Each structure stands twice: as C-alpha cells, then as structure tokens.
Amino acid sequence: MAKTQIHNVVALLKADVSVLVYNGANDYMCNWIGGKAWTQAAAREHQGLFGKKAFKKWTGSEGEVGGLLRNYGKFSFLIFNGAGHMVQEKQPANGVKMMRDFIEYGAQLDLGIQGKTLKE
C-alpha cells in the first residue's frame, strides 16, 4: 500500500519553498482528480485558501490553453490538456514552458502571461 507524502509537501510549503504539482488531463494511472484531492488536503494543512481558488487557464507554448492552473502563494497545481501520464512525451513544448515559468516565477506560473494573472 502506498504511503501518503502530503506531510513532505506541507513541510516544503512551511519552509517557504515553491511547490508545483502537475497531472495530465488524460492520465488514468495518476489522474488529476486524485491530484486535485491530495493538493487540497496538503493546502488545508498549510494555508487552507488554496482549495477555494478557482482554476484559471494556463497558456501553453503556442498561446493555446495548455491546461488549468490553481495556485495560492507558493503552491500550484496544473492540469495539462492533451497529455496522459507522460506529459513530457505528449506535450514537450508545454512541459518545457511549465518548467521555465516555474524557474522564473515560482509557483505563480500565471505571471508569465503578460506579467499578470488571467481573469476568469
């Protein structure tokens, strides 16, 4: 039986480390619904407000809607459109953009879009 790692994510957040979690929308092994549930559980232990934030459109490498993003503070959860378990194989350009955005903007990936957050 797999053990939860939520306590490790909470420890990172408490240490003020940016955390990015991502799932492919078409992943049936580690589906985004489970990812959404455990990220909300981790956030409840740390900040509580993460789960109340709406998902926003995340812009991919070609200006398309590359996925849906929920973030609060230094914690982000990204659901990739058009990808399953191997995001890097199915969406390599968007995978690179996600990592570049994370390196440049931390968990606030949406700041890479014209320097401001997208509106719903």
Secondary structure as GFF3:
##gff-version 3
##sequence-region A 1 120
A	DSSP	alpha_helix	6	14	.	.	.	ID=ss1
A	DSSP	beta_strand	19	24	.	.	.	ID=ss2
A	DSSP	alpha_helix	32	46	.	.	.	ID=ss3
A	DSSP	three_ten_helix	50	52	.	.	.	ID=ss4
A	DSSP	beta_strand	56	59	.	.	.	ID=ss5
A	DSSP	beta_strand	65	72	.	.	.	ID=ss6
A	DSSP	beta_strand	75	80	.	.	.	ID=ss7
A	DSSP	alpha_helix	87	90	.	.	.	ID=ss8
A	DSSP	alpha_helix	92	105	.	.	.	ID=ss9
A	DSSP	three_ten_helix	109	112	.	.	.	ID=ss10
###
